């Protein structure tokens, strides 16, 4: 378990994270950062570097900070949905949980390809 955004980001960058449980408020913002910084880092790596660092087993947000929780949820849904079908559920204790399923492809051929035949 890590308790700061920089420590979580370091693990994520190494590919050592399969599941995240995030709080938004981690203490001293200058030292610990915020949970949203972790989500923003994953999104930035996806957009800028083309890296897929979304945790295989999902993300649970356990923050009591409603605004921070919503900010993290919006970022997860926006960016992860570019790569995955994002499923949002609620844990038994009311926490939002996000899982990432591979996109379902269609069996239909490409319309341009069909038009050329």
SVG drawing of the C-alpha trace seen along z (x, -y; Angstrom):
<svg xmlns="http://www.w3.org/2000/svg" viewBox="-24 -22 33 33">
<polyline fill="none" stroke="black" stroke-width="0.4" points="0.0,0.0 1.2,-3.5 -0.2,-6.7 0.9,-9.4 0.2,-10.2 3.9,-10.2 4.4,-6.8 1.3,-5.4 2.4,-6.9 5.9,-5.3 4.3,-1.9 1.9,-2.5 4.7,-3.6 6.6,-0.3 3.5,1.7 3.2,3.1 -0.5,2.1 -3.4,4.3 -6.0,2.6 -6.4,-0.8 -8.3,-2.1 -8.1,-5.9 -8.8,-8.6 -8.9,-12.2 -7.5,-14.0 -4.1,-12.4 -2.9,-15.0 -0.5,-17.8 -1.2,-18.4 2.4,-19.6 3.9,-16.4 1.2,-13.8 -0.6,-15.1 -4.2,-14.2 -5.9,-11.0 -6.9,-12.9 -3.2,-13.4 -3.0,-9.6 -5.9,-9.4 -4.6,-12.4 -1.2,-10.7 -2.8,-7.6 -4.8,-9.7 -1.8,-11.8 0.3,-8.7 -2.5,-7.3 -2.9,-10.5 0.7,-11.7 2.8,-8.5 0.3,-6.0 0.6,-3.9 -2.3,-1.9 -1.8,-2.0 -5.5,-1.4 -5.4,1.2 -6.5,4.6 -8.8,5.3 -10.2,1.8 -10.4,-1.3 -12.4,-2.0 -12.8,-5.5 -13.2,-5.6 -13.0,-9.3 -15.5,-11.2 -14.8,-14.3 -17.8,-14.4 -16.3,-17.0 -12.9,-15.1 -14.7,-11.8 -16.8,-13.2 -13.7,-14.8 -11.8,-11.4 -14.9,-9.5 -15.3,-11.9 -11.7,-11.6 -11.7,-7.8 -14.9,-7.6 -13.6,-10.1 -10.2,-8.7 -10.5,-5.0 -13.5,-4.8 -11.2,-5.7 -9.7,-2.2 -12.2,-0.2 -15.9,0.3 -15.9,-1.2 -18.4,0.3 -19.3,-1.7 -20.8,0.1 -21.2,-0.7 -19.6,1.4 -21.7,2.7 -20.5,-0.3 -21.5,-2.8 -18.2,-3.5 -17.9,-4.0 -16.0,-1.2 -14.8,-1.2 -13.8,1.9 -12.4,2.0 -13.5,4.5 -12.0,4.9 -14.1,3.1 -16.5,5.4 -15.8,5.4 -18.5,5.8 -18.6,8.6 -19.6,6.3 -17.0,5.5 -15.7,2.0 -18.3,0.1 -15.6,-1.4 -14.1,2.0 -17.6,3.3 -18.2,0.4 -15.0,1.2 -16.0,4.8"/>
</svg>
